[in-house]
Amino acid sequence: LQPLVENLLIPSGYEIKIVGHSLGAGCATILAIILRSFLPTLQANESEGKERLKVWAFASPPVLDLDSARACESFVTTVVNNVDIIPRANISPLVVTTRLLRTVNKRLKEKNLDMSNFKSSIAFLNKLREGKDGEMLMAADEIMAELDSSLARVELRDSDHLYVPGKAVVLYDLWELEEKKESQREETSDSEELNIPTAEDAIISDGTCDVLRYIELDGRMFDDHMAPAYRSSIAAILSKRKIEIEEQANIV
């Protein structure tokens, strides 16, 4: 690709955009870094003030160390859909999640629900039968406190920890709409289910964002990785933003 970029695209004044999903997103970032290192003209200069090469990385796995991930914020944008597990597929999120699960296991033992014997196994199964109407094993504030503690104990600048590259646009769902969406999923086929948006809003951060530093053990963590799920979530957010802009314009 280097001769093509150097001898055709750059002299012709093209802006280059590299787009990838999943493994392709990680490869897109690495390719962009290599091209920029060999062809300095692709880097932004003071007179133009803009990048000639940009990467849109959808569902990228963590592929760079902390400094490298932050260094490419000017030309790489990573998009993460809700609880997609692939952008969290690294040692750091696994360590944080393991610490949290140890706390849960400790609480199970305290309440004789750890399935260490026949009696506790029956008690555990009965607990599961309570469903959403049963008493929570841990209160929400206890869970958040333990999560914050686990995050604080894992160093960002560990040489074994990798991060998604550049700016991170994290799409997330609104809990108050979850019950409605769950009923929609039950009424649709498996192939159509991926077209139900799993996200209604977004934040802009980077690979060190807290929500990317642990694994949310959710049944959708693989579905959210699929390209149709990304398309539906992005479309839902853009539609929401369009309506908000139109409403503001009408007020003015």
Disulfide bonds with the S-S distance in Angstrom:
none
